Amino acid sequence: MRTRFEEPWDHTLVEGDDGRLVLVVVAGSVGLYDVEVELDEAERAEVDARGHEAVRALAARVRHTPGEYQHRAPGFRILRASAHRRMPWANGLGTTSEIAVAPEGRADWSWRLSLADVAADGPFSALPGIDRHLLVARGAGMAVTIDLGPEHTMTTASPTLAFAGESRTSCRLLEGPISDLNLMVRRGRGVGALRSVRLPPAAAFVPSADDVVLLVLEGALDFGPETLGPLDALRIGSRRRTLVARHACTVAVASFRPD
């Protein structure tokens, strides 16, 4: 990483090893804080054409309206519902929408979050070496049986069910098709968790250190000037940013802590 332009106690433009440009602006009056903004293509072109003059102008805009730029912090990414990648289950009996996976583009991922459509009773896919975390996202619910044990009745109000992917698992729908949210973690890579959070109107949500993805189940959530609607997701970066629920909403939060 190298510094392209800098004015101490005002702003710094740095270029990462991958070529990304990130502007760090000192904002605030009583209490100072940094606002980090990853430059888009138009802003990069301005910097190439006008140099530090363009950086100063952008820094002034960021300082004047920091809330308009906080959603562009490095590492944060909005994953719209329309862009989730659909694929068949491992056993071929249904389909799922992949929301997020890490590392991306690798078959031996460490964790994966997906939303499965369950239209009929039947077995789950066998996934040896994978720890699964499951909650009902939509629909009346289902009864889950693991290794011929007692049924676990699950609705949208139920806590997350955790089980080993190699277990013999099946479900019985309570009343029609459902969608269930799955966090899958490769055993030995880390520890996962999945939870549902109900936010009242105007409530703020600050992700914890291990949170990696937030998915809106009901309602809407504001992230800077962007609004996340049902089944939109946010890939959470390393820097914490506050999200605000304009109206009451329910979100699912997936966490991952490496071993």
C-alpha positions in Angstrom: 0.0 0.0 0.0 1.3 3.5 -0.8 0.1 7.0 -0.2 -0.9 8.9 -3.3 -1.9 12.3 -1.7 -2.0 13.5 1.9 -2.9 16.5 3.9 -2.3 15.8 7.6 -5.3 15.9 9.9 -7.5 16.4 6.8 -7.3 13.5 4.3 -5.2 10.8 2.8 -5.5 8.9 -0.5 -3.9 5.5 -0.5 -3.5 2.9 -3.2 -3.7 -0.8 -2.3 -1.6 -3.6 -3.7 -4.7 -4.6 -5.8 -4.9 -1.1 -7.3 -7.9 0.1 -5.3 -7.9 3.8 -4.2 -9.3 4.5 -0.7 -9.8 8.1 0.6 -9.6 8.5 4.4 -11.2 11.8 5.5 -11.1 13.3 9.0 -14.7 14.3 9.8 -16.6 15.5 12.8 -16.5 18.7 15.0 -16.6 17.9 18.7 -15.3 14.3 18.2 -13.2 13.5 15.2 -13.5 10.2 13.3 -12.3 8.8 10.0 -14.6 8.1 7.0 -13.2 5.7 4.5 -14.4 5.8 0.9 -13.4 3.4 -1.9 -13.2 5.5 -5.1 -15.5 4.5 -8.0 -14.4 4.7 -11.7 -15.5 8.3 -12.3 -13.7 9.5 -9.2 -10.5 7.6 -10.2 -10.7 9.3 -13.6 -11.0 12.7 -11.9 -7.9 12.0 -9.8 -5.9 10.8 -12.8 -6.9 14.0 -14.7 -6.7 16.7 -11.9 -4.5 15.1 -9.2 -4.6 16.4 -5.7 -7.2 19.1 -6.6 -9.7 16.4 -7.3 -8.9 14.6 -4.0 -9.4 17.9 -2.1 -12.8 18.4 -3.7 -13.9 14.9 -2.9 -12.6 15.1 0.7 -14.7 18.3 1.2 -17.8 16.6 -0.1 -17.3 13.6 2.2 -16.6 15.8 5.2 -19.8 17.8 4.5 -22.1 14.8 4.1 -20.3 11.7 5.6 -23.5 9.7 5.9 -23.7 9.7 2.1 -20.4 7.9 1.8 -20.2 5.5 4.8 -21.7 2.7 2.8 -18.7 2.8 0.5 -16.2 1.7 3.2 -13.7 -0.9 1.9 -15.0 -4.5 2.3 -18.7 -3.6 2.5 -20.8 -4.9 -0.4 -24.6 -4.8 -1.0 -25.8 -8.2 -2.4 -29.2 -7.6 -4.0 -31.7 -10.5 -4.0 -31.9 -10.4 -7.8 -28.2 -11.2 -8.0 -28.1 -14.3 -5.7 -26.8 -17.3 -7.7 -29.3 -20.2 -8.0 -28.1 -23.7 -8.0 -29.3 -27.3 -7.3 -29.0 -29.0 -3.9 -26.2 -31.5 -3.6 -28.8 -34.3 -3.7 -30.6 -32.7 -6.7 -34.0 -32.6 -5.0 -34.4 -28.8 -4.9 -32.7 -25.5 -5.5 -31.0 -22.9 -3.4 -29.8 -19.3 -3.8 -26.2 -18.7 -2.8 -26.0 -15.4 -1.0 -22.3 -15.2 0.0 -19.3 -17.5 0.2 -15.7 -17.2 1.4 -13.3 -17.4 -0.1 -15.1 -16.6 -3.3 -14.6 -18.7 -6.4 -13.2 -21.7 -4.6 -14.9 -25.1 -4.2 -13.2 -25.6 -0.8 -14.9 -22.6 0.8 -14.6 -22.0 4.5 -18.2 -20.8 4.9 -21.3 -20.4 2.7 -24.7 -18.7 3.3 -27.6 -19.8 1.1 -31.4 -19.7 1.0 -33.1 -23.0 0.1 -36.6 -23.4 -1.3 -38.2 -26.4 0.2 -41.4 -27.5 -1.6 -41.9 -31.0 -0.3 -41.0 -33.3 2.6 -37.8 -35.2 2.1 -34.1 -35.7 3.0 -31.4 -33.1 3.3 -28.2 -33.4 1.3 -25.4 -35.3 3.0 -22.5 -32.8 3.5 -19.6 -34.6 5.4 -17.2 -32.3 7.2 -19.6 -29.4 7.2 -21.3 -27.9 10.3 -24.8 -26.5 9.4 -26.8 -23.7 11.0 -30.4 -23.5 9.9 -33.4 -21.2 10.5 -36.8 -20.8 8.8 -36.9 -17.6 6.8 -40.3 -17.8 5.2 -43.4 -20.0 5.4 -45.3 -21.9 8.2 -42.3 -24.0 9.1 -41.1 -27.6 9.2 -40.3 -30.5 11.5 -36.7 -31.7 11.2 -35.5 -35.1 12.2 -31.7 -35.8 12.8 -30.3 -39.3 12.9 -33.8 -40.8 13.6 -34.1 -38.7 16.8 -37.1 -36.6 17.9 -38.6 -34.0 15.6 -37.5 -30.4 15.9 -40.4 -28.2 15.1 -39.1 -25.0 13.5 -41.0 -21.8 12.5 -39.8 -18.2 11.8 -39.8 -17.6 15.5 -37.7 -20.6 16.4 -34.0 -20.4 17.3 -31.4 -21.6 14.9 -30.8 -25.4 14.7 -27.2 -26.6 14.4 -26.2 -30.1 13.3 -23.5 -32.0 11.5 -23.8 -32.1 7.7 -23.1 -35.9 7.6 -26.1 -36.6 9.9 -29.0 -38.3 8.4 -31.5 -35.4 8.3 -35.0 -35.0 6.8 -37.9 -32.6 7.1 -41.7 -32.6 7.1 -43.4 -29.4 6.1 -46.0 -28.1 8.5 -48.1 -26.3 6.0 -46.9 -25.7 2.5 -43.5 -24.7 1.0 -40.9 -22.7 3.0 -37.6 -21.1 2.6 -34.8 -21.9 5.0 -31.5 -20.1 5.6 -28.4 -22.2 5.8 -25.0 -21.2 7.1 -22.5 -23.9 6.3 -19.0 -23.9 7.9 -16.2 -26.3 6.9 -15.1 -28.1 10.0 -11.6 -27.2 11.1 -11.7 -23.8 9.4 -13.7 -21.9 12.1 -16.9 -21.6 14.1 -20.1 -20.3 12.7 -23.3 -18.9 14.2 -26.6 -17.7 12.7 -29.2 -15.6 14.5 -32.4 -13.7 13.7 -32.7 -10.1 15.1 -35.9 -8.1 15.3 -35.3 -4.3 15.0 -38.0 -1.8 16.0 -38.5 1.5 14.1 -35.5 3.8 14.1 -33.3 1.2 15.9 -29.6 1.1 15.1 -27.7 -2.1 14.5 -23.9 -2.3 14.8 -22.3 -5.6 13.6 -20.1 -7.5 16.0 -16.5 -8.4 15.3 -17.4 -11.9 13.9 -20.4 -10.9 11.8 -19.9 -11.5 8.1 -23.3 -11.2 6.4 -26.6 -9.6 7.2 -29.8 -10.6 5.3 -33.1 -8.7 5.5 -35.9 -11.1 6.1 -38.8 -8.6 6.6 -39.0 -4.9 6.2 -36.2 -2.6 5.1 -32.8 -1.4 6.5 -30.9 1.7 5.6 -27.2 1.7 4.9 -26.1 5.2 4.1 -28.3 6.3 1.2 -29.0 2.7 0.2 -32.0 0.7 1.3 -31.9 -3.0 1.7 -35.2 -4.7 1.1 -36.4 -8.3 1.7 -33.7 -10.9 0.9 -31.1 -8.2 0.1 -27.9 -8.8 2.0 -24.9 -6.9 3.2 -21.4 -8.4 3.1 -19.8 -6.9 6.2 -16.3 -5.5 6.1 -13.7 -5.3 8.8 -14.7 -1.8 9.9 -18.0 -1.5 11.8 -20.7 0.7 10.4 -24.1 1.5 11.9 -27.2 0.5 10.1 -30.6 2.1 10.8 -34.0 0.4 10.6 -36.3 3.1 9.1 -39.3 0.9 10.0 -39.6 -2.3 12.0 -37.7 -5.1 10.3 -36.2 -8.6 10.9 -32.7 -9.5 9.8 -30.6 -12.7 9.9 -27.0 -12.3 10.8 -24.3 -14.9 10.0 -21.1 -14.9 11.9 -17.8 -16.7 11.3 -14.7 -16.9 13.6 -11.6 -18.5 12.1 -9.9 -21.2 14.1 
